Amino acid sequence: MSPAPPRLRNIGPKSAAWLRQVGLRTLDDLAAVGPVDAYMRVRRAGFRPGLNLLYAIEGALNDTHWQDVPDARRTELVAAAEAAIAQLPPPRGRPAAAPVTTTHMDGDAEDDARMPHGDDRDEAGERQGDDGTH
């Protein structure tokens, strides 16, 4: 039985398993591809890593805690990862997600939205009969 690979700083068991699954087992492996490519390999393999994995890999490569990665470097890493994510093909079997939009309602529309649909109540909140009477 071969010895377990050395534990990488900032890399927990789940992240280590993801990295092993994509062939990145050592610090040298990570250094050869860099943090963004390592992160993208994990994503392309079907896992759903958060940005903390990106910061953790950067910290591991610089022998620092992931929370100590400077904000400017984090911004660079996120921009590079977002650019790489934009190049990924859309998921098979379902359309790419559309941009999220926010709908703003005026006061009357908000009141209407709060009233249950199909409820036969008048403005005073009293239930009406089938013929519209109380």
N, C-alpha and C positions, 0 to 999 in steps of 0.2 A: 504494500500500500504506500503510495507516494505521500509525502508530507503536504499538508494544506498550504495553499499559497499564503504569503504574508498578508496580514490584515492591512488594508489601505486606510489612511487617515480620512475621516469624514464619510467613509463608505460603509453603510450598515449592511446587514445580511441580505435584505431584499435587493438593494442596489447592487451588491456584489454578485448576487445570483443573476440579475439582469445582464450585468457586464460580462460575466462568464458565458452566458448564453450567446452573446455576440462576439465571443472570442477575445475579450479583453480581460486578462487575468492578472497582470502585473502593472506596476507603476510604469515600467518601460513600455508596455503595450499602450497605456493611456498617453504617455508622452509622444509616442510615435504618431498617434492620430489627432491628439489635441482634444480639449474639452467639448467643443461644439460637435465634432464628428463622432465622438464617443456617445454623446447625448442623442444625436440623430440616429446612430446605429440602434440604440435601445428603442427609440420611437418607431423606426422602420420595422423592428422585430415584432411590433404589435403591443408593446408595453406602453403604459401611460405615465411616464415620469413627469414630475413637477420641475420647476426651475431650480429647486434646491439641489437636484442631482447635478445640474450644470455647475452650480456654485461649489458643490462638494468635490467634483472632479477638479475644478480649478484650484481649490484649496489643497487637494491631495497633491497636485502637481507642484505646488509652491510650498508644501509643508506648512500650511497654515489652516486655521479653523475656517470652515466655510462661511461663517458669519463675518469674518475679518476680510473677505474679498472686498476691495474698495468699490464704492458705488459707481465710479467711472468705468471700472472693469466689468462690473455686473451689467451696466448699460450696453457695453460693447458685446458681451456674450449674448445677451438677450436679442440684440439687433441681428447678430449673426445667426442665431438659432431661428428667429422669425423669418429671416431671408431663406434659410434652408427649408423650413417648414412650408413656405409658400411654393417651393419647387416640387414638393411631394405631389404625386397624382392624387386625385380624389379617391375616397374609399370605394371599393368595389361594391356593387349592389345597392348603393344608395347615393343620391345626389349630394354634391358638396353643400355644406351649410351656407345659407344666405346670410348677409350681414344682419345684425340685430338692429331693429328699429324701435323707437319709443313712440307710443301714441299718447298724445296729450288730449284730455277731454275737457270740455267746458263744464261749468257747474251743473247745468241741467243733465248733461250726459252722465256725469258722475252719479247724480241722484238716480237716474234710470238704471245705471249699472249696478247699484246697490240693491234695487228692488228685484225680488225673484221673478223670473219670467214665468208667464202662465198663471200668475196670481191675479185673481179677480177682485182687487181692492181699489177703492176710489182714492182720491187725493187725501182724504181724511184718514185713510188706512182701514176703512170699514169694508168688510166683505160684501160683495154684490151678488145678487142672485143671477140666474141665467138670463133673466129679462133686464138686467141692469139695475134692479131695485134692491133696496137694503133688506 
